[in-house]
Amino acid sequence: MIEEAEFRSILSLARRILDVRGRNETSDSSRVSYEQGEVNISCKRGVIDVFFRGSLVFRHDPKGEITDFFETRGPWIDEIDRLAQSIPPSSSGIASQRQ
């Protein structure tokens, strides 16, 4: 079982990455996504999905309907952390453009 603090940390990192580096997809403007190496993060209608090496490893639905970790350990967590740490603290991205 994943600890609540770790869950919130990964969710926060994924949101930060999408906020700063995410782009609206041309085929579906309601979906924001970011892909780097083997990590793909996307958000549509508030549902955040994280794929690593083509496999779904994390999903969060703010309504609580489909929130789950599919892998609670592994290199994908390190990759998410690395991607988030590479963002300067003062960066603003797509979220500020939508407001």
C-alpha positions as CSV (number, residue, x, y, z in Angstrom):
1,M,0.0,0.0,0.0
2,I,1.3,3.5,-0.9
3,E,1.6,6.1,1.8
4,E,-0.7,9.1,1.6
5,A,2.3,11.5,1.7
6,E,4.0,9.7,-1.2
7,F,0.8,9.7,-3.2
8,R,0.3,13.4,-2.7
9,S,3.9,14.1,-3.6
10,I,3.7,12.2,-6.9
11,L,0.4,13.8,-7.8
12,S,1.9,17.3,-7.0
13,L,4.9,16.6,-9.2
14,A,2.8,15.3,-12.1
15,R,0.6,18.4,-11.9
16,R,3.7,20.7,-11.7
17,I,5.2,19.1,-14.8
18,L,2.0,19.4,-16.7
19,D,1.5,23.0,-15.6
20,V,4.9,24.1,-16.8
21,R,5.8,21.8,-19.6
22,G,2.5,20.4,-20.7
23,R,0.9,21.2,-24.1
24,N,-2.6,21.0,-25.4
25,E,-2.9,18.2,-27.9
26,T,-3.9,19.3,-31.3
27,S,-6.2,16.3,-31.8
28,D,-7.9,16.9,-28.5
29,S,-7.6,20.4,-27.0
30,S,-9.1,19.3,-23.7
31,R,-6.1,17.0,-23.1
32,V,-2.8,18.4,-21.8
33,S,0.2,16.1,-22.1
34,Y,4.0,16.0,-21.7
35,E,6.4,13.3,-22.9
36,Q,10.0,12.9,-22.0
37,G,12.0,9.8,-22.7
38,E,10.0,6.9,-21.3
39,V,7.6,9.0,-19.2
40,N,4.2,10.3,-20.6
41,I,2.0,12.4,-18.3
42,S,-1.4,13.6,-19.4
43,C,-4.5,15.2,-18.0
44,K,-8.0,15.2,-19.4
45,R,-11.1,16.5,-17.4
46,G,-8.9,16.5,-14.3
47,V,-7.9,12.9,-14.5
48,I,-4.1,12.5,-14.5
49,D,-2.4,9.5,-16.0
50,V,1.3,8.6,-15.9
51,F,2.7,6.1,-18.3
52,F,6.2,4.6,-18.0
53,R,7.6,2.5,-20.8
54,G,4.1,2.3,-22.3
55,S,2.4,1.0,-19.1
56,L,0.0,2.9,-17.0
57,V,1.6,3.3,-13.6
58,F,-0.5,6.0,-11.9
59,R,-4.0,7.4,-12.3
60,H,-5.8,10.0,-10.3
61,D,-9.4,11.1,-10.7
62,P,-10.2,14.1,-8.4
63,K,-13.7,12.7,-8.1
64,G,-12.2,9.6,-6.5
65,E,-13.6,7.2,-9.1
66,I,-10.4,5.7,-10.6
67,T,-7.5,6.8,-8.5
68,D,-4.9,4.0,-8.3
69,F,-1.2,3.2,-8.4
70,F,-0.5,0.4,-10.7
71,E,3.2,0.3,-9.7
72,T,4.1,1.5,-6.2
73,R,7.9,1.2,-6.7
74,G,10.3,1.5,-9.6
75,P,12.3,3.8,-11.8
76,W,9.2,5.8,-12.9
77,I,9.0,7.5,-9.6
78,D,12.6,8.6,-9.9
79,E,11.9,9.9,-13.4
80,I,8.9,11.9,-12.3
81,D,11.1,13.4,-9.5
82,R,13.9,14.2,-11.9
83,L,11.6,15.9,-14.4
84,A,10.0,18.0,-11.7
85,Q,13.4,19.0,-10.2
86,S,14.5,20.2,-13.6
87,I,11.8,22.9,-13.6
88,P,13.0,26.3,-12.1
89,P,10.8,27.4,-9.2
90,S,9.7,30.6,-10.9
91,S,8.6,28.9,-14.1
92,S,5.0,29.3,-15.3
93,G,3.5,27.4,-18.1
94,I,0.3,26.3,-19.8
95,A,-1.9,26.8,-16.7
96,S,-1.0,30.5,-16.5
97,Q,-1.7,30.8,-20.3
98,R,-5.2,29.3,-19.7
99,Q,-6.1,31.8,-17.0
